[in-house]
Amino acid sequence: MLAKLTSKNQLTLPKAVTAAVEATDYFDVTTENGRIVLTPVRVNRADGVRAKLAELGLSETDVKDAVAWARSGA
């Protein structure tokens, strides 16, 4: 099967290829020995939120306080 690389570096994967793997919107992309390897990935949005909170240095207490403040209508 062939997949053409567009001028914008986009590939359209053949339907037979995507049908052979678990349904997903995201793939981990790596290279191995000059080959492009796509691995289906399930993105857990909660993990992304936790990572961002950690990056910002926010604790669980900070989040609880912010939610309480927002609900108070202050």
All heavy atoms as a GROMACS GRO file, in nm:
protein
  553
    1MET      N    1   0.085  -0.118   0.000
    1MET     CA    2   0.000   0.000   0.000
    1MET      C    3   0.089   0.124   0.000
    1MET      O    4   0.194   0.125   0.064
    1MET     CB    5  -0.089   0.001   0.123
    1MET     CG    6  -0.202  -0.099   0.118
    1MET     SD    7  -0.305  -0.090   0.265
    1MET     CE    8  -0.230  -0.223   0.358
    2LEU      N    9   0.042   0.226  -0.065
    2LEU     CA   10   0.116   0.351  -0.070
    2LEU      C   11   0.039   0.461   0.003
    2LEU      O   12  -0.084   0.463   0.004
    2LEU     CB   13   0.137   0.396  -0.215
    2LEU     CG   14   0.231   0.312  -0.300
    2LEU    CD1   15   0.233   0.367  -0.442
    2LEU    CD2   16   0.370   0.312  -0.242
    3ALA      N   17   0.114   0.551   0.063
    3ALA     CA   18   0.057   0.671   0.125
    3ALA      C   19   0.143   0.787   0.075
    3ALA      O   20   0.266   0.782   0.084
    3ALA     CB   21   0.060   0.663   0.276
    4LYS      N   22   0.080   0.890   0.020
    4LYS     CA   23   0.154   1.003  -0.035
    4LYS      C   24   0.173   1.111   0.070
    4LYS      O   25   0.081   1.147   0.142
    4LYS     CB   26   0.079   1.062  -0.154
    4LYS     CG   27   0.156   1.175  -0.218
    4LYS     CD   28   0.084   1.235  -0.335
    4LYS     CE   29   0.173   1.347  -0.387
    4LYS     NZ   30   0.111   1.434  -0.476
    5LEU      N   31   0.296   1.164   0.077
    5LEU     CA   32   0.328   1.274   0.165
    5LEU      C   33   0.298   1.403   0.089
    5LEU      O   34   0.350   1.426  -0.020
    5LEU     CB   35   0.476   1.269   0.204
    5LEU     CG   36   0.526   1.376   0.300
    5LEU    CD1   37   0.459   1.360   0.436
    5LEU    CD2   38   0.677   1.367   0.313
    6THR      N   39   0.212   1.489   0.148
    6THR     CA   40   0.176   1.614   0.081
    6THR      C   41   0.282   1.721   0.106
    6THR      O   42   0.373   1.702   0.186
    6THR     CB   43   0.040   1.667   0.131
    6THR    OG1   44   0.057   1.713   0.266
    6THR    CG2   45  -0.068   1.561   0.122
    7SER      N   46   0.266   1.834   0.039
    7SER     CA   47   0.360   1.945   0.056
    7SER      C   48   0.356   2.000   0.198
    7SER      O   49   0.448   2.070   0.241
    7SER     CB   50   0.329   2.055  -0.044
    7SER     OG   51   0.199   2.105  -0.024
    8LYS      N   52   0.251   1.970   0.272
    8LYS     CA   53   0.238   2.015   0.412
    8LYS      C   54   0.276   1.906   0.511
    8LYS      O   55   0.239   1.909   0.627
    8LYS     CB   56   0.095   2.062   0.438
    8LYS     CG   57   0.057   2.186   0.359
    8LYS     CD   58  -0.081   2.233   0.394
    8LYS     CE   59  -0.114   2.358   0.314
    8LYS     NZ   60  -0.245   2.410   0.350
    9ASN      N   61   0.351   1.806   0.464
    9ASN     CA   62   0.396   1.694   0.547
    9ASN      C   63   0.281   1.614   0.608
    9ASN      O   64   0.291   1.566   0.721
    9ASN     CB   65   0.492   1.740   0.658
    9ASN     CG   66   0.628   1.773   0.603
    9ASN    OD1   67   0.670   1.717   0.502
    9ASN    ND2   68   0.697   1.864   0.666
   10GLN      N   69   0.173   1.600   0.535
   10GLN     CA   70   0.060   1.521   0.584
   10GLN      C   71   0.050   1.390   0.507
   10GLN      O   72   0.079   1.385   0.387
   10GLN     CB   73  -0.070   1.600   0.566
   10GLN     CG   74  -0.074   1.726   0.649
   10GLN     CD   75  -0.200   1.808   0.623
   10GLN    OE1   76  -0.260   1.799   0.516
   10GLN    NE2   77  -0.240   1.886   0.721
   11LEU      N   78   0.011   1.285   0.578
   11LEU     CA   79  -0.010   1.154   0.518
   11LEU      C   80  -0.155   1.112   0.540
   11LEU      O   81  -0.211   1.138   0.646
   11LEU     CB   82   0.077   1.047   0.586
   11LEU     CG   83   0.224   1.044   0.556
   11LEU    CD1   84   0.293   0.942   0.646
   11LEU    CD2   85   0.250   1.011   0.412
   12THR      N   86  -0.212   1.049   0.441
   12THR     CA   87  -0.343   0.986   0.459
   12THR      C   88  -0.317   0.836   0.462
   12THR      O   89  -0.263   0.779   0.367
   12THR     CB   90  -0.438   1.021   0.343
   12THR    OG1   91  -0.457   1.161   0.340
   12THR    CG2   92  -0.573   0.952   0.361
   13LEU      N   93  -0.354   0.774   0.572
   13LEU     CA   94  -0.331   0.631   0.586
   13LEU      C   95  -0.441   0.553   0.515
   13LEU      O   96  -0.559   0.588   0.524
   13LEU     CB   97  -0.327   0.593   0.734
   13LEU     CG   98  -0.219   0.661   0.818
   13LEU    CD1   99  -0.235   0.623   0.964
   13LEU    CD2  100  -0.082   0.626   0.766
   14PRO      N  101  -0.404   0.446   0.448
   14PRO     CA  102  -0.506   0.363   0.382
   14PRO      C  103  -0.605   0.308   0.484
   14PRO      O  104  -0.570   0.275   0.597
   14PRO     CB  105  -0.424   0.250   0.319
   14PRO     CG  106  -0.286   0.307   0.304
   14PRO     CD  107  -0.269   0.399   0.422
   15LYS      N  108  -0.731   0.300   0.441
   15LYS     CA  109  -0.837   0.252   0.530
   15LYS      C  110  -0.807   0.113   0.586
   15LYS      O  111  -0.835   0.085   0.701
   15LYS     CB  112  -0.970   0.253   0.455
   15LYS     CG  113  -1.090   0.233   0.543
   15LYS     CD  114  -1.218   0.255   0.466
   15LYS     CE  115  -1.335   0.262   0.561
   15LYS     NZ  116  -1.458   0.300   0.491
   16ALA      N  117  -0.749   0.028   0.505
   16ALA     CA  118  -0.717  -0.109   0.550
   16ALA      C  119  -0.618  -0.106   0.666
   16ALA      O  120  -0.624  -0.190   0.756
   16ALA     CB  121  -0.660  -0.190   0.435
   17VAL      N  122  -0.528  -0.009   0.667
   17VAL     CA  123  -0.430   0.002   0.774
   17VAL      C  124  -0.497   0.048   0.903
   17VAL      O  125  -0.477  -0.011   1.009
   17VAL     CB  126  -0.316   0.100   0.735
   17VAL    CG1  127  -0.226   0.128   0.854
   17VAL    CG2  128  -0.236   0.043   0.620
   18THR      N  129  -0.578   0.152   0.894
   18THR     CA  130  -0.642   0.203   1.015
   18THR      C  131  -0.747   0.105   1.068
   18THR      O  132  -0.770   0.099   1.188
   18THR     CB  133  -0.706   0.340   0.992
   18THR    OG1  134  -0.800   0.332   0.885
   18THR    CG2  135  -0.600   0.444   0.959
   19ALA      N  136  -0.806   0.027   0.981
   19ALA     CA  137  -0.905  -0.072   1.024
   19ALA      C  138  -0.839  -0.187   1.099
   19ALA      O  139  -0.904  -0.255   1.179
   19ALA     CB  140  -0.982  -0.126   0.904
   20ALA      N  141  -0.709  -0.207   1.076
   20ALA     CA  142  -0.639  -0.318   1.138
   20ALA      C  143  -0.592  -0.289   1.281
   20ALA      O  144  -0.543  -0.379   1.349
   20ALA     CB  145  -0.518  -0.357   1.053
   21VAL      N  146  -0.608  -0.164   1.326
   21VAL     CA  147  -0.567  -0.127   1.461
   21VAL      C  148  -0.687  -0.071   1.538
   21VAL      O  149  -0.788  -0.035   1.479
   21VAL     CB  150  -0.452  -0.023   1.461
   21VAL    CG1  151  -0.328  -0.082   1.396
   21VAL    CG2  152  -0.493   0.104   1.393
   22GLU      N  153  -0.671  -0.064   1.669
   22GLU     CA  154  -0.777  -0.009   1.754
   22GLU      C  155  -0.808   0.135   1.711
   22GLU      O  156  -0.717   0.212   1.681
   22GLU     CB  157  -0.729  -0.011   1.899
   22GLU     CG  158  -0.832   0.036   1.998
   22GLU     CD  159  -0.779   0.028   2.141
   22GLU    OE1  160  -0.694  -0.057   2.170
   22GLU    OE2  161  -0.824   0.109   2.223
   23ALA      N  162  -0.935   0.170   1.710
   23ALA     CA  163  -0.976   0.305   1.669
   23ALA      C  164  -0.912   0.409   1.759
   23ALA      O  165  -0.918   0.400   1.881
   23ALA     CB  166  -1.128   0.317   1.675
   24THR      N  167  -0.847   0.507   1.696
   24THR     CA  168  -0.779   0.612   1.771
   24THR      C  169  -0.765   0.736   1.684
   24THR      O  170  -0.772   0.727   1.561
   24THR     CB  171  -0.640   0.566   1.820
   24THR    OG1  172  -0.585   0.666   1.905
   24THR    CG2  173  -0.546   0.541   1.706
   25ASP      N  174  -0.747   0.849   1.747
   25ASP     CA  175  -0.724   0.973   1.673
   25ASP      C  176  -0.577   1.013   1.677
   25ASP      O  177  -0.536   1.103   1.604
   25ASP     CB  178  -0.807   1.088   1.733
   25ASP     CG  179  -0.955   1.071   1.707
   25ASP    OD1  180  -0.991   1.014   1.603
   25ASP    OD2  181  -1.035   1.116   1.791
   26TYR      N  182  -0.499   0.950   1.763
   26TYR     CA  183  -0.360   0.989   1.782
   26TYR      C  184  -0.266   0.869   1.768
   26TYR      O  185  -0.302   0.757   1.804
   26TYR     CB  186  -0.339   1.052   1.920
   26TYR     CG  187  -0.411   1.183   1.935
   26TYR    CD1  188  -0.539   1.188   1.988
   26TYR    CD2  189  -0.352   1.302   1.896
   26TYR    CE1  190  -0.607   1.308   2.001
   26TYR    CE2  191  -0.419   1.423   1.908
   26TYR     CZ  192  -0.546   1.425   1.961
   26TYR     OH  193  -0.611   1.544   1.972
   27PHE      N  194  -0.147   0.897   1.716
   27PHE     CA  195  -0.045   0.796   1.702
   27PHE      C  196   0.086   0.850   1.757
   27PHE      O  197   0.120   0.967   1.736
   27PHE     CB  198  -0.023   0.759   1.554
   27PHE     CG  199  -0.140   0.689   1.491
   27PHE    CD1  200  -0.246   0.761   1.439
   27PHE    CD2  201  -0.144   0.551   1.486
   27PHE    CE1  202  -0.353   0.696   1.381
   27PHE    CE2  203  -0.252   0.485   1.428
   27PHE     CZ  204  -0.357   0.558   1.377
   28ASP      N  205   0.160   0.766   1.827
   28ASP     CA  206   0.296   0.799   1.867
   28ASP      C  207   0.382   0.773   1.744
   28ASP      O  208   0.371   0.668   1.681
   28ASP     CB  209   0.341   0.710   1.983
   28ASP     CG  210   0.482   0.741   2.026
   28ASP    OD1  211   0.513   0.859   2.049
   28ASP    OD2  212   0.561   0.645   2.036
   29VAL      N  213   0.466   0.870   1.706
   29VAL     CA  214   0.547   0.858   1.586
   29VAL      C  215   0.694   0.846   1.624
   29VAL      O  216   0.746   0.931   1.697
   29VAL     CB  217   0.528   0.981   1.494
   29VAL    CG1  218   0.609   0.965   1.366
   29VAL    CG2  219   0.380   1.001   1.462
   30THR      N  220   0.758   0.740   1.579
   30THR     CA  221   0.900   0.720   1.602
   30THR      C  222   0.965   0.677   1.472
   30THR      O  223   0.896   0.645   1.374
   30THR     CB  224   0.926   0.612   1.710
   30THR    OG1  225   0.864   0.490   1.668
   30THR    CG2  226   0.870   0.653   1.845
   31THR      N  227   1.097   0.676   1.471
   31THR     CA  228   1.170   0.621   1.356
   31THR      C  229   1.259   0.509   1.406
   31THR      O  230   1.316   0.516   1.516
   31THR     CB  231   1.256   0.728   1.286
   31THR    OG1  232   1.346   0.786   1.379
   31THR    CG2  233   1.168   0.837   1.226
   32GLU      N  234   1.269   0.406   1.326
   32GLU     CA  235   1.355   0.291   1.356
   32GLU      C  236   1.422   0.246   1.228
   32GLU      O  237   1.353   0.205   1.134
   32GLU     CB  238   1.273   0.175   1.416
   32GLU     CG  239   1.214   0.203   1.552
   32GLU     CD  240   1.130   0.087   1.603
   32GLU    OE1  241   1.127  -0.021   1.540
   32GLU    OE2  242   1.065   0.106   1.708
   33ASN      N  243   1.554   0.258   1.224
   33ASN     CA  244   1.630   0.213   1.107
   33ASN      C  245   1.578   0.272   0.976
   33ASN      O  246   1.559   0.201   0.878
   33ASN     CB  247   1.634   0.060   1.099
   33ASN     CG  248   1.695  -0.002   1.221
   33ASN    OD1  249   1.794   0.048   1.273
   33ASN    ND2  250   1.638  -0.111   1.270
   34GLY      N  251   1.549   0.402   0.977
   34GLY     CA  252   1.504   0.468   0.856
   34GLY      C  253   1.357   0.447   0.822
   34GLY      O  254   1.311   0.487   0.716
   35ARG      N  255   1.282   0.386   0.913
   35ARG     CA  256   1.139   0.363   0.892
   35ARG      C  257   1.058   0.449   0.988
   35ARG      O  258   1.100   0.473   1.101
   35ARG     CB  259   1.102   0.217   0.916
   35ARG     CG  260   1.164   0.124   0.817
   35ARG     CD  261   1.131  -0.018   0.852
   35ARG     NE  262   1.195  -0.108   0.758
   35ARG     CZ  263   1.141  -0.219   0.715
   35ARG    NH1  264   1.023  -0.257   0.761
   35ARG    NH2  265   1.205  -0.295   0.630
   36ILE      N  266   0.942   0.491   0.945
   36ILE     CA  267   0.850   0.565   1.031
   36ILE      C  268   0.756   0.463   1.094
   36ILE      O  269   0.695   0.382   1.024
   36ILE     CB  270   0.767   0.668   0.950
   36ILE    CG1  271   0.861   0.771   0.887
   36ILE    CG2  272   0.664   0.736   1.040
   36ILE    CD1  273   0.793   0.861   0.786
   37VAL      N  274   0.746   0.467   1.226
   37VAL     CA  275   0.662   0.372   1.299
   37VAL      C  276   0.552   0.449   1.369
   37VAL      O  277   0.578   0.542   1.446
   37VAL     CB  278   0.745   0.292   1.403
   37VAL    CG1  279   0.656   0.196   1.480
   37VAL    CG2  280   0.860   0.219   1.335
   38LEU      N  281   0.427   0.412   1.341
   38LEU     CA  282   0.310   0.473   1.405
   38LEU      C  283   0.251   0.373   1.503
   38LEU      O  284   0.221   0.260   1.466
   38LEU     CB  285   0.204   0.509   1.302
   38LEU     CG  286   0.246   0.605   1.190
   38LEU    CD1  287   0.132   0.619   1.089
   38LEU    CD2  288   0.284   0.739   1.246
   39THR      N  289   0.232   0.417   1.627
   39THR     CA  290   0.172   0.332   1.729
   39THR      C  291   0.046   0.399   1.781
   39THR      O  292   0.054   0.513   1.829
   39THR     CB  293   0.271   0.308   1.845
   39THR    OG1  294   0.393   0.256   1.792
   39THR    CG2  295   0.213   0.212   1.947
   40PRO      N  296  -0.070   0.335   1.771
   40PRO     CA  297  -0.193   0.396   1.821
   40PRO      C  298  -0.182   0.431   1.969
   40PRO      O  299  -0.127   0.354   2.047
   40PRO     CB  300  -0.300   0.288   1.800
   40PRO     CG  301  -0.242   0.197   1.698
   40PRO     CD  302  -0.093   0.201   1.717
   41VAL      N  303  -0.230   0.550   2.005
   41VAL     CA  304  -0.223   0.597   2.143
   41VAL      C  305  -0.361   0.645   2.185
   41VAL      O  306  -0.430   0.713   2.109
   41VAL     CB  307  -0.123   0.714   2.156
   41VAL    CG1  308  -0.126   0.772   2.296
   41VAL    CG2  309   0.016   0.670   2.118
   42ARG      N  310  -0.398   0.610   2.304
   42ARG     CA  311  -0.521   0.660   2.362
   42ARG      C  312  -0.485   0.777   2.452
   42ARG      O  313  -0.410   0.760   2.548
   42ARG     CB  314  -0.588   0.551   2.443
   42ARG     CG  315  -0.737   0.566   2.449
   42ARG     CD  316  -0.795   0.450   2.523
   42ARG     NE  317  -0.894   0.390   2.436
   42ARG     CZ  318  -0.980   0.301   2.475
   42ARG    NH1  319  -0.974   0.254   2.597
   42ARG    NH2  320  -1.068   0.255   2.393
   43VAL      N  321  -0.533   0.895   2.420
   43VAL     CA  322  -0.501   1.013   2.498
   43VAL      C  323  -0.602   1.026   2.611
   43VAL      O  324  -0.722   1.028   2.589
   43VAL     CB  325  -0.504   1.140   2.410
   43VAL    CG1  326  -0.480   1.263   2.495
   43VAL    CG2  327  -0.401   1.130   2.300
   44ASN      N  328  -0.549   1.030   2.732
   44ASN     CA  329  -0.634   1.046   2.850
   44ASN      C  330  -0.627   1.193   2.888
   44ASN      O  331  -0.524   1.242   2.934
   44ASN     CB  332  -0.583   0.957   2.963
   44ASN     CG  333  -0.671   0.963   3.084
   44ASN    OD1  334  -0.745   1.059   3.105
   44ASN    ND2  335  -0.665   0.860   3.167
   45ARG      N  336  -0.735   1.265   2.867
   45ARG     CA  337  -0.736   1.408   2.894
   45ARG      C  338  -0.703   1.441   3.039
   45ARG      O  339  -0.640   1.540   3.069
   45ARG     CB  340  -0.871   1.469   2.855
   45ARG     CG  341  -0.895   1.464   2.707
   45ARG     CD  342  -1.034   1.515   2.674
   45ARG     NE  343  -1.070   1.481   2.540
   45ARG     CZ  344  -1.085   1.570   2.444
   45ARG    NH1  345  -1.069   1.696   2.468
   45ARG    NH2  346  -1.119   1.532   2.322
   46ALA      N  347  -0.745   1.355   3.130
   46ALA     CA  348  -0.717   1.379   3.272
   46ALA      C  349  -0.566   1.378   3.297
   46ALA      O  350  -0.515   1.458   3.375
   46ALA     CB  351  -0.786   1.274   3.359
   47ASP      N  352  -0.493   1.290   3.228
   47ASP     CA  353  -0.348   1.287   3.243
   47ASP      C  354  -0.287   1.417   3.194
   47ASP      O  355  -0.192   1.469   3.254
   47ASP     CB  356  -0.288   1.170   3.165
   47ASP     CG  357  -0.317   1.035   3.230
   47ASP    OD1  358  -0.355   1.032   3.348
   47ASP    OD2  359  -0.302   0.933   3.160
   48GLY      N  360  -0.340   1.472   3.087
   48GLY     CA  361  -0.292   1.600   3.036
   48GLY      C  362  -0.315   1.713   3.134
   48GLY      O  363  -0.229   1.800   3.154
   49VAL      N  364  -0.432   1.712   3.197
   49VAL     CA  365  -0.464   1.815   3.296
   49VAL      C  366  -0.371   1.802   3.416
   49VAL      O  367  -0.316   1.902   3.465
   49VAL     CB  368  -0.612   1.805   3.341
   49VAL    CG1  369  -0.640   1.895   3.459
   49VAL    CG2  370  -0.704   1.839   3.223
   50ARG      N  371  -0.350   1.679   3.464
   50ARG     CA  372  -0.261   1.657   3.578
   50ARG      C  373  -0.118   1.704   3.545
   50ARG      O  374  -0.052   1.766   3.628
   50ARG     CB  375  -0.260   1.510   3.617
   50ARG     CG  376  -0.386   1.466   3.689
   50ARG     CD  377  -0.374   1.321   3.737
   50ARG     NE  378  -0.502   1.271   3.777
   50ARG     CZ  379  -0.583   1.199   3.699
   50ARG    NH1  380  -0.547   1.167   3.577
   50ARG    NH2  381  -0.701   1.159   3.744
   51ALA      N  382  -0.073   1.674   3.424
   51ALA     CA  383   0.062   1.715   3.385
   51ALA      C  384   0.074   1.867   3.382
   51ALA      O  385   0.173   1.924   3.426
   51ALA     CB  386   0.097   1.657   3.248
   52LYS      N  387  -0.029   1.936   3.331
   52LYS     CA  388  -0.026   2.082   3.326
   52LYS      C  389  -0.028   2.141   3.466
   52LYS      O  390   0.044   2.238   3.495
   52LYS     CB  391  -0.146   2.134   3.244
   52LYS     CG  392  -0.144   2.283   3.222
   52LYS     CD  393  -0.023   2.323   3.140
   52LYS     CE  394  -0.027   2.470   3.104
   52LYS     NZ  395   0.090   2.510   3.025
   53LEU      N  396  -0.110   2.086   3.555
   53LEU     CA  397  -0.113   2.133   3.693
   53LEU      C  398   0.023   2.117   3.760
   53LEU      O  399   0.070   2.206   3.830
   53LEU     CB  400  -0.221   2.059   3.773
   53LEU     CG  401  -0.365   2.090   3.735
   53LEU    CD1  402  -0.461   1.998   3.810
   53LEU    CD2  403  -0.399   2.235   3.761
   54ALA      N  404   0.087   2.003   3.736
   54ALA     CA  405   0.220   1.979   3.793
   54ALA      C  406   0.321   2.078   3.735
   54ALA      O  407   0.405   2.132   3.808
   54ALA     CB  408   0.264   1.836   3.765
   55GLU      N  409   0.310   2.103   3.606
   55GLU     CA  410   0.401   2.199   3.540
   55GLU      C  411   0.386   2.339   3.600
   55GLU      O  412   0.484   2.412   3.615
   55GLU     CB  413   0.368   2.202   3.390
   55GLU     CG  414   0.448   2.300   3.309
   55GLU     CD  415   0.400   2.304   3.164
   55GLU    OE1  416   0.367   2.196   3.109
   55GLU    OE2  417   0.395   2.413   3.108
   56LEU      N  418   0.263   2.375   3.636
   56LEU     CA  419   0.236   2.505   3.695
   56LEU      C  420   0.263   2.510   3.845
   56LEU      O  421   0.255   2.616   3.907
   56LEU     CB  422   0.091   2.546   3.668
   56LEU     CG  423   0.054   2.568   3.521
   56LEU    CD1  424  -0.096   2.587   3.506
   56LEU    CD2  425   0.131   2.686   3.465
   57GLY      N  426   0.290   2.392   3.903
   57GLY     CA  427   0.319   2.387   4.046
   57GLY      C  428   0.193   2.399   4.132
   57GLY      O  429   0.201   2.441   4.248
   58LEU      N  430   0.078   2.361   4.077
   58LEU     CA  431  -0.048   2.370   4.151
   58LEU      C  432  -0.076   2.237   4.220
   58LEU      O  433  -0.064   2.130   4.160
   58LEU     CB  434  -0.163   2.405   4.058
   58LEU     CG  435  -0.152   2.541   3.990
   58LEU    CD1  436  -0.262   2.557   3.886
   58LEU    CD2  437  -0.158   2.652   4.091
   59SER      N  438  -0.118   2.246   4.345
   59SER     CA  439  -0.148   2.125   4.422
   59SER      C  440  -0.299   2.097   4.418
   59SER      O  441  -0.377   2.179   4.372
   59SER     CB  442  -0.104   2.143   4.567
   59SER     OG  443  -0.187   2.240   4.630
   60GLU      N  444  -0.335   1.982   4.471
   60GLU     CA  445  -0.477   1.945   4.480
   60GLU      C  446  -0.552   2.047   4.566
   60GLU      O  447  -0.665   2.084   4.537
   60GLU     CB  448  -0.490   1.805   4.538
   60GLU     CG  449  -0.632   1.751   4.535
   60GLU     CD  450  -0.640   1.606   4.579
   60GLU    OE1  451  -0.542   1.532   4.561
   60GLU    OE2  452  -0.746   1.570   4.633
   61THR      N  453  -0.486   2.096   4.671
   61THR     CA  454  -0.546   2.197   4.759
   61THR      C  455  -0.571   2.327   4.682
   61THR      O  456  -0.675   2.390   4.698
   61THR     CB  457  -0.456   2.224   4.881
   61THR    OG1  458  -0.437   2.100   4.950
   61THR    CG2  459  -0.517   2.326   4.975
   62ASP      N  460  -0.475   2.366   4.598
   62ASP     CA  461  -0.492   2.486   4.516
   62ASP      C  462  -0.616   2.474   4.427
   62ASP      O  463  -0.695   2.569   4.414
   62ASP     CB  464  -0.370   2.511   4.428
   62ASP     CG  465  -0.244   2.542   4.507
   62ASP    OD1  466  -0.256   2.605   4.615
   62ASP    OD2  467  -0.135   2.505   4.461
   63VAL      N  468  -0.634   2.358   4.368
   63VAL     CA  469  -0.748   2.335   4.279
   63VAL      C  470  -0.878   2.340   4.359
   63VAL      O  471  -0.975   2.404   4.318
   63VAL     CB  472  -0.734   2.201   4.204
   63VAL    CG1  473  -0.860   2.170   4.124
   63VAL    CG2  474  -0.611   2.205   4.112
   64LYS      N  475  -0.881   2.273   4.474
   64LYS     CA  476  -1.001   2.275   4.558
   64LYS      C  477  -1.036   2.418   4.600
   64LYS      O  478  -1.153   2.458   4.597
   64LYS     CB  479  -0.982   2.188   4.682
   64LYS     CG  480  -0.988   2.040   4.653
   64LYS     CD  481  -0.968   1.960   4.781
   64LYS     CE  482  -0.968   1.811   4.752
   64LYS     NZ  483  -0.944   1.731   4.872
   65ASP      N  484  -0.936   2.495   4.637
   65ASP     CA  485  -0.959   2.634   4.678
   65ASP      C  486  -1.013   2.716   4.560
   65ASP      O  487  -1.103   2.799   4.578
   65ASP     CB  488  -0.829   2.698   4.730
   65ASP     CG  489  -0.784   2.640   4.863
   65ASP    OD1  490  -0.865   2.570   4.928
   65ASP    OD2  491  -0.667   2.665   4.900
   66ALA      N  492  -0.960   2.695   4.441
   66ALA     CA  493  -1.005   2.768   4.323
   66ALA      C  494  -1.150   2.732   4.289
   66ALA      O  495  -1.230   2.821   4.256
   66ALA     CB  496  -0.914   2.738   4.204
   67VAL      N  497  -1.184   2.605   4.299
   67VAL     CA  498  -1.323   2.562   4.272
   67VAL      C  499  -1.417   2.622   4.375
   67VAL      O  500  -1.524   2.674   4.342
   67VAL     CB  501  -1.334   2.408   4.270
   67VAL    CG1  502  -1.479   2.362   4.267
   67VAL    CG2  503  -1.257   2.351   4.151
   68ALA      N  504  -1.378   2.619   4.502
   68ALA     CA  505  -1.462   2.678   4.608
   68ALA      C  506  -1.481   2.827   4.583
   68ALA      O  507  -1.591   2.880   4.597
   68ALA     CB  508  -1.397   2.654   4.744
   69TRP      N  509  -1.373   2.897   4.544
   69TRP     CA  510  -1.382   3.040   4.515
   69TRP      C  511  -1.477   3.065   4.398
   69TRP      O  512  -1.563   3.153   4.404
   69TRP     CB  513  -1.244   3.096   4.485
   69TRP     CG  514  -1.248   3.240   4.442
   69TRP    CD1  515  -1.251   3.348   4.523
   69TRP    CD2  516  -1.254   3.289   4.307
   69TRP    NE1  517  -1.258   3.463   4.447
   69TRP    CE2  518  -1.261   3.429   4.314
   69TRP    CE3  519  -1.254   3.226   4.183
   69TRP    CZ2  520  -1.266   3.507   4.199
   69TRP    CZ3  521  -1.260   3.305   4.070
   69TRP    CH2  522  -1.267   3.445   4.079
   70ALA      N  523  -1.465   2.986   4.292
   70ALA     CA  524  -1.549   3.004   4.173
   70ALA      C  525  -1.696   2.978   4.206
   70ALA      O  526  -1.785   3.048   4.157
   70ALA     CB  527  -1.503   2.911   4.061
   71ARG      N  528  -1.723   2.879   4.288
   71ARG     CA  529  -1.861   2.846   4.325
   71ARG      C  530  -1.921   2.948   4.420
   71ARG      O  531  -2.044   2.959   4.428
   71ARG     CB  532  -1.867   2.706   4.386
   71ARG     CG  533  -1.844   2.598   4.284
   71ARG     CD  534  -1.852   2.461   4.344
   71ARG     NE  535  -1.838   2.359   4.240
   71ARG     CZ  536  -1.813   2.233   4.262
   71ARG    NH1  537  -1.798   2.190   4.387
   71ARG    NH2  538  -1.801   2.148   4.163
   72SER      N  539  -1.838   3.022   4.491
   72SER     CA  540  -1.889   3.120   4.587
   72SER      C  541  -1.943   3.245   4.518
   72SER      O  542  -2.012   3.324   4.580
   72SER     CB  543  -1.778   3.160   4.685
   72SER     OG  544  -1.682   3.244   4.621
   73GLY      N  545  -1.907   3.261   4.388
   73GLY     CA  546  -1.955   3.378   4.314
   73GLY      C  547  -1.879   3.504   4.349
   73GLY      O  548  -1.924   3.615   4.320
   74ALA      N  549  -1.766   3.491   4.413
   74ALA     CA  550  -1.686   3.608   4.454
   74ALA      C  551  -1.625   3.678   4.336
   74ALA      O  552  -1.607   3.637   4.231
   74ALA     CB  553  -1.575   3.564   4.548
   0.00000   0.00000   0.00000
